[in-house]
Amino acid sequence: MAKWQQVKVLAFNHRFGSYAGAFFFTFWIGQRIYSYHEHLLRFSVYALIWWLITLQFILFITAYLTRTAAHDHAKGFFETTFPFLCAAMPFALIVKHPLLPATYRIAVLDPLSIVLVIGGTLIIIAGIIFLRKSFSIMTEARQPVYRGIYRITRHPMYVGSMLTTLGMLFQNFNGLNILLFLFFCGCQVYRAHREENKIMQSYLTYQTYAASVGWLWKFGRRK
């Protein structure tokens, strides 16, 4: 029991968690370079998407290494493990495996798919630029951010991820992926709700902010 408590303390240590998060996204950048290195020197919309997503990961790494300690730490499965499972869920739309039903691309929606992926990624990038030292994947309370893109939406990174995943769905379309996309959106909303409840307990000003700014401008305000 004593050893388990030591492991638990280490896992939720601010510095260890930040380094672990930075290493995780560094690994994914390496994997992207290894698997899609042909995009590095190409001038195409897909190369642009590759660079934007890679930039997004670089900003995640920077945020992890410069963020402040949490005012209220994550506790339990739904605040520690669930957010990571939720964040990784979109990869299930594009990773091929034997149990995945055949997918097809909706060619007529290619322009919309590209706009959604690029637009969603840019929203995520804007969110992390303003969030910076308050960034976390687990459900933790850090100093809320009210400026920049956060004047338009309380959750730009969640909104951006849902738009990007919708664009990916059009490129990998089947019934299972439709259900997965809807489940992912539901998980993001639930995740945001738990996160906001924790932040409100530490920062009373967030209640006023959530009552005036919704998920999308005025839509989805908390009363």
C-alpha positions in Angstrom: 0.0 0.0 0.0 2.8 2.4 0.9 4.5 1.8 -2.5 1.2 2.4 -4.3 0.8 5.7 -2.4 4.3 6.7 -3.5 3.4 5.9 -7.2 0.2 7.9 -6.9 2.0 10.9 -5.4 4.6 10.7 -8.2 1.9 10.4 -11.0 0.1 13.5 -9.8 3.3 15.5 -9.0 3.1 18.8 -11.0 6.6 18.5 -12.5 6.4 14.8 -13.3 3.0 15.2 -14.9 4.3 18.1 -17.0 7.3 16.2 -18.2 5.2 13.1 -19.0 2.8 15.2 -21.0 5.6 16.9 -22.9 7.2 13.5 -23.6 3.9 12.1 -24.9 3.4 14.8 -27.5 7.1 14.7 -28.4 6.6 11.0 -29.2 3.6 11.8 -31.4 5.6 14.4 -33.3 8.3 11.8 -33.9 5.7 9.3 -35.0 4.2 11.8 -37.4 7.6 12.6 -39.0 8.4 8.9 -39.4 5.0 8.0 -40.9 4.3 11.1 -42.9 7.7 12.5 -43.7 6.8 12.8 -47.4 4.6 15.8 -46.5 7.5 17.8 -45.2 8.7 19.1 -48.6 5.4 19.1 -50.5 3.3 22.1 -51.3 -0.3 20.9 -50.8 -3.3 21.4 -48.6 -2.4 18.1 -46.9 1.1 19.3 -46.1 -0.5 22.4 -44.6 -2.7 20.3 -42.4 0.4 18.2 -41.4 2.3 21.3 -40.3 -0.6 22.8 -38.5 -1.3 19.7 -36.4 2.4 19.3 -35.7 2.5 23.0 -34.6 -0.4 22.2 -32.3 1.6 19.4 -30.7 4.6 21.7 -30.3 2.4 24.3 -28.5 1.1 21.5 -26.2 4.7 20.6 -25.3 5.5 24.2 -24.6 2.4 24.6 -22.5 3.2 21.5 -20.4 6.8 22.7 -19.7 5.7 26.3 -18.7 2.4 25.7 -17.0 1.7 26.6 -13.4 0.8 24.2 -10.6 -2.9 23.3 -10.4 -5.0 25.0 -7.7 -7.1 21.8 -7.4 -5.8 18.5 -8.7 -7.6 15.8 -10.6 -9.2 13.0 -8.6 -10.7 9.7 -9.7 -11.1 8.0 -13.0 -13.3 10.7 -14.7 -10.8 13.4 -13.9 -7.6 11.6 -14.6 -7.9 8.8 -17.1 -11.2 9.6 -18.9 -9.9 12.9 -20.3 -6.9 11.1 -22.0 -9.2 8.5 -23.4 -11.5 11.2 -24.7 -8.6 13.1 -26.3 -7.3 10.0 -28.1 -10.8 9.0 -29.4 -10.5 10.8 -32.8 -7.5 8.6 -33.7 -9.9 5.7 -33.7 -11.5 7.2 -36.9 -8.3 7.0 -38.9 -6.3 4.1 -37.4 -6.9 0.9 -39.4 -7.5 -2.4 -37.6 -9.1 -5.7 -38.5 -12.3 -5.0 -36.6 -12.9 -1.7 -38.3 -15.7 -1.9 -41.0 -14.9 -0.7 -44.5 -14.8 3.1 -44.7 -15.1 5.4 -47.7 -14.5 9.0 -48.5 -17.4 11.4 -49.2 -15.6 13.0 -52.2 -18.2 15.7 -52.7 -17.5 16.9 -49.2 -13.7 17.1 -49.6 -13.7 20.9 -49.6 -15.8 21.0 -46.4 -13.7 18.3 -44.8 -10.5 20.3 -45.5 -12.1 23.5 -44.1 -13.2 21.8 -41.0 -9.9 20.2 -40.3 -7.9 23.4 -40.9 -10.4 25.6 -39.1 -10.7 23.3 -36.2 -6.9 23.0 -35.8 -6.5 26.8 -36.0 -9.1 27.2 -33.2 -7.2 24.7 -31.1 -4.0 26.6 -31.7 -5.6 29.9 -30.8 -7.0 28.3 -27.6 -3.6 26.9 -26.5 -1.8 30.2 -27.3 -4.1 32.1 -24.9 -4.4 29.2 -22.3 -0.7 28.5 -22.1 0.2 28.2 -18.4 -3.3 27.0 -17.5 -3.2 24.1 -19.9 -4.2 20.6 -18.8 -5.7 17.5 -20.2 -6.8 16.1 -16.9 -9.6 17.8 -15.0 -7.7 20.4 -12.9 -8.3 23.9 -11.8 -5.8 26.5 -12.9 -6.2 30.3 -13.4 -9.1 30.7 -15.9 -8.5 32.7 -19.1 -11.1 35.2 -20.3 -9.3 37.0 -23.1 -8.7 36.4 -26.8 -10.7 33.6 -28.3 -12.1 32.8 -24.9 -14.3 35.9 -25.3 -16.1 34.0 -28.1 -16.2 30.5 -26.7 -15.5 29.0 -23.2 -13.9 25.9 -24.8 -12.1 26.7 -28.0 -10.0 23.5 -27.8 -13.0 21.3 -27.4 -14.9 23.1 -30.2 -11.9 22.9 -32.4 -11.4 19.2 -31.8 -15.0 18.4 -32.6 -14.8 20.3 -35.9 -11.5 18.6 -36.8 -13.0 15.2 -36.0 -16.1 15.9 -38.1 -13.8 16.7 -41.0 -11.9 13.4 -40.4 -15.3 11.6 -40.4 -16.0 12.7 -43.9 -12.8 11.1 -45.0 -13.4 7.9 -43.1 -17.1 7.5 -43.3 -19.1 4.5 -42.0 -21.8 3.8 -39.4 -19.4 2.9 -36.6 -17.5 6.2 -37.1 -20.7 8.2 -37.0 -21.5 6.7 -33.6 -17.9 7.2 -32.4 -18.1 10.9 -33.5 -21.3 11.5 -31.6 -20.0 9.7 -28.6 -16.8 11.8 -28.7 -18.8 15.0 -28.8 -20.9 13.8 -25.8 -17.7 13.0 -23.9 -16.2 16.4 -24.6 -19.4 18.1 -23.3 -19.3 16.0 -20.2 -15.6 16.6 -19.7 -16.1 20.3 -20.0 -18.9 20.3 -17.5 -16.8 18.5 -14.9 -14.0 20.9 -15.6 -16.1 24.0 -15.1 -17.6 22.7 -11.9 -14.1 22.3 -10.5 -12.9 25.7 -11.7 -16.0 27.4 -10.2 -15.1 26.0 -6.8 -11.7 27.7 -6.9 -12.5 30.9 -8.9 -15.8 32.5 -8.3 -15.4 34.9 -11.2 -15.8 32.0 -13.6 -19.5 31.9 -12.8 -20.0 35.4 -14.1 -17.9 34.5 -17.2 -19.8 31.3 -17.9 -23.1 33.2 -17.6 -22.1 35.6 -20.4 -20.0 33.5 -22.7 -21.4 30.3 -24.1 -19.9 27.3 -25.9 -20.3 29.4 -29.0 -20.6 33.1 -28.2 -24.0 33.3 -26.4 -25.1 29.8 -27.2 -24.7 27.3 -24.3 -24.2 29.8 -21.5 -24.4 28.5 -17.9 -27.1 30.1 -15.7 
